[in-house]
């Protein structure tokens, strides 16, 4: 019984080690270590948790995903084409939207910190300027105020691009539905659908640029 258990343990270890090697190649000693201590590495295979977003934002994201997916699926049924690539684009858009929503939540948290209270910082700066005895500190404080304002600008930009992407997703879904009824299964409908779906890539790109700003 003990030998059978050991064999099963080592077999499972080899499977885990080979799976990890596909993600990150390893030397022979590292491979052996992974095979022996495989229970430690199992959590690495857990699906990545989506970034946190506000409940209202998550609802909007799911609605946008569902609207686009339903429109593509219905059009694909008419065309006899599953539009698989386009469905993957919908998944990519959902991921990009969630990343933008998480960025907004993070920026909101930073701006809510007492040390980033813009009104208090401005009042303190004005006090120092009026006192004529803290010009050096006032200059540093002015720089800090600009940093906070930059954070606010980034937050507002993220919100604006998020809103724009959600609105555009809804517009694309409606246009795909119109295409289904306007042209039916015409030969150019599939090409037009693919061109429309390529707009999703542009939305993901814009959201990515905001995230990297």
Secondary structure, DSSP 8 states (H G I E B T S, - for coil): -HHHHHHHHHHHHHHHHHHHHHHS---HHHHHHHHHTHHHHGGGGS--------HHHHHHHHHHHHHHHHHHHHHHHHHT---HHHHHHHHHHHHHHHHHHHHHHHHHHHHTSGGG-HHHHHHHHHHHHHHTS-HHHHHHHHHHHHHHHHHHHHHHHHHHHHHHHHHHHHHHHHHHHHHHHHHTT-TTHHHHHHHHHHHHHHHHHHHHHHHH-
